[in-house]
Amino acid sequence: MLDDVARIAAAAGEIAADRAGESFNRWEKSPGNPVCDVDLELDRFLREQLQALDPGAGWLSEETLDLSDRIERSRVWVVDPIDGTRDFLRGRSGWAVSVALIEERQPVLGVLAAPARGEQWTAEAGRGAWRNGVPLRVSGRTGLAGARVPADRLPEVDSDLVPVARPNSIALRIAMVAAGEADLVATLRWGFEWDVAAAALIAAEAGALVTGVLGQPLTFNSAAGTAFGVLAATPGIHAAAIARLRERALSVV
């Protein structure tokens, strides 16, 4: 099924890429949370295609009102039609179509289609992760100092870390860990499952440790569709990252 999901995600990505230079409506669902007509067009396309592929699976998407019985189903599609909409609207490349298939609360398939970057990321539970068909593996970093973090800037307390290019898409930032282009990605807030489900599998299958920011296991298809924080890191620095971030995380949980 991975090939079929990858094909569908790629087609959605091409629809978005083709629309990028056109005029379309855009607005904010909430302050700082942009959306546009293309998000909704991709949501409809993906739902039709993916539910035809697995009609028994539930549906959770950023752009669909969550009124389904997905929580009662063993499988569910978790989708963000455009993760990184801000970059998409600005004509930048840091966005991706994110699709994951969850089974018994864990991702079993994950795809990120990022046509503006010429990238397609795929993973299957227990079988590995790939970018454009090339197997992925995390870096071998074992020391937190010097770890590469996708960030525009870092706080003084983290001045021993190294900022690297930061796409707007959190999924692509996590995928950078899978590719060995970053060593650590962490969020210190409540977020949505559709932002991280596919990327979490890609990173884990490439050898990263992927947990909540406090080290808690990540599970999906929760009633709220949310989780507090995510931490994806090379195994050698994961525990040190939890220790460093713990106090900050507890102050906002």
N, C-alpha and C positions, 0 to 999 in steps of 0.2 A: 504493500500500500504506500510505502514511502515515496516511490517514484510518482505515483498518481498525485499525492499531496504536493510534492515538489512542483509538478507540472501546473497544478491549479494555482499555487502561490505565485509561481513565475508569471502566469497569465495575468493574475491580479496586479502584480508589480508592473507589467508592461502597460496595462490600462492606465495606471497612475502615472507612469513615466510619460506616456503619450499626452496625458491631460495637463502635465506640469506647466506647459507654456501657454495654456489657454486661460480664458477668463472663467471664473466660477465663484459661487457664493462662499463666503467664509464668515464665521462668527465665533463667539466664545460660549461654550457650554457653562463655564464658570470662569471667574477671573484667572487669566493665565493658562486656560485650558482650551486651545483653539480647535476648531473642527471646520470641515469644508464639505462641499458637495461630493468631492471625490471620495472622502471617507465613507460616505453613505452608499455611493455607487459600488465601491469595492465590498462593502459589507453585504449587500444584496447578492453580488456575484459569488462571493465566497460561501455564503450560506447555501445558495442553490447547489453549487458544485460539490461542496463537502458533504452535505446531507444526502445527496444522491450517491456519494461514495460509501457512506455508512449511515443509512437511514435510522438505525437504532441509537445513534449517539445523540446526546443532548447538545445544547448550544449556549456558549457564553462569549459575548463579544462586547467590546467597548461601545459599539454603535448600535446595539440592539437592546431595547428595554427588556430587562431580565424577568420575564414572567413565565418561563418554561418550567417543566418538571425535571430539569437537568439534575438536581441534587439527588433524585431517586434513581438515576441511571448509572450503570457501571462505567460507561464511556461518555466523554463529552469533548466536543471541539472547543478549544479556548483560543480566541482570535482577536488580534488587533489589526484592523485593515491597513492603517498607516501608523506605525509606532515611530514617533518623531515628527508629528505633523508640523511642528514649528519649522523644522529644517525644510520640509517639503514646501511649505508656503513661501519660504525665503529663497527657493531655488537652489538649496544646498543638497548635498548627497547623503546626509546622515539620517536617513529614514529607511524603514523596511516594512514589508508585509510579514506579520508574525502569525504562524499557525502551529498549534500543538494539539495532539490527540492525547487526552488523559484517560487512563484506565485504572480503576480502583484507587483514584486520588493521586496517581503518579503519571508523569508524562512518558509516553512510549514512542511517540513520533514528534519531531520538531523540525520546522522549516522557517528560515528567514530569507525572504527574497528582497535583495537590495540592488535593483537594476541600475540606479544612478551611480553605484560603486562597481558595477560589473561583478556582483557577488551573489552566490546562492549558498546558504549554509544549511546543512541537513544533519539529522541525527536520528538514530533508532536505538532504543534501550537495549543495552547488552551487546551492541554491534559496532558502536563507534560514531564518530562525528567527522564531517567533511566540509570543506569550502571548495566549491567548484570541482568537486570530485576528488580533491586531495585530502588525505587523512590529516586530522588536527591533533596537536599535542600541546599541552601547557608548557610554560617555561619551567626550568628546574630551580627557580629562585628559592632559597631557604632563609634569607634574612629580610626582615621587614624594611630596614633602612635601605633606600635605593629602589624600592619597589615602584614600578610604573603604574600610574593611576590615570585613567581618562578624566581630565579635569581642565577647566579654563584657568583656575588658580586653586591653590590649596591653603588652608588656614595655617597660621604660624605653628600650631601644635604638630602639624604634619609636614613641617619643612624638610624633614629627612626623606620624604617621598618625592618621586619624580613625575611631574605632570606630562601627559602625552595627549595627542589630539583627541577631542571629545565630541563624538557625534551626538546629536540630540536624542537619538533612540537609545533607551536603556538596554534594549535587547542587543543592539550592536555593540554597546560597551561591554556587556557580559561576554559576547562572542569574541571580543578582542582577547579576553583571558584564554578562551579556548584555543585561539590561534597563536598564543605566545607573544602577542603584541602589547599586552598589559599583564600585570601580575595580580591586580586587586581591583575589584569594583564593590562598592558598598553603598547602600542607601539607609538613611536614618529616619524613615517616615513610613506611614501606612501607604501601601500601593495596591495596585490591582493585579490579579493573577494573569490577565492577558498581556501585561507588560513583560513578564519574565518567564512564562511557562515554557515556550519553545527554547529560549536562550539558556534556561537553566539546564535542560537536557543536553543541549549542544556542549555547554561547558563541562558538565559532569562526564559526558562520554569522552571528552578530550583529556580527562584526568584531573579536572579542578574539583575542589570541595565546594559545594554550593549549599548554603543553609540560610536560615534567617540570620539577621545581624547579631543576635545574641547566641547563635549557635544552634538554635532550634531547627528541627527538620522542617523542610518545606513540603506542604501538601496542597493539593489543588481540588477544585470543585467544592469549595466550602460554601456555606449558605450565603455569606456576604460577598464572596468572590474577591476577598482582600487578604493581605498578609502584612505583617509588620516587618519592614526591612528585608534586605537580601544581601548576602555576602558571598561573592564568588572569588576564589583565590587559589593560587597554587598551593598544594598540600603543605609545603614547607613553611608558609607564612600565615596559614588560616587561623591557627590558634592565637598567634601573636596579634593578628588583626582584631579578633574578637576581644581580646584583653584590652587593646587600646581603645576600642570603640564602645565598650560596655557602658561606661559611665555616661557618655553622651547619649547613647541609645535609651538608657533608662530614664533620662531626663525628659524624653519626649514621648515615650510609649504610652 
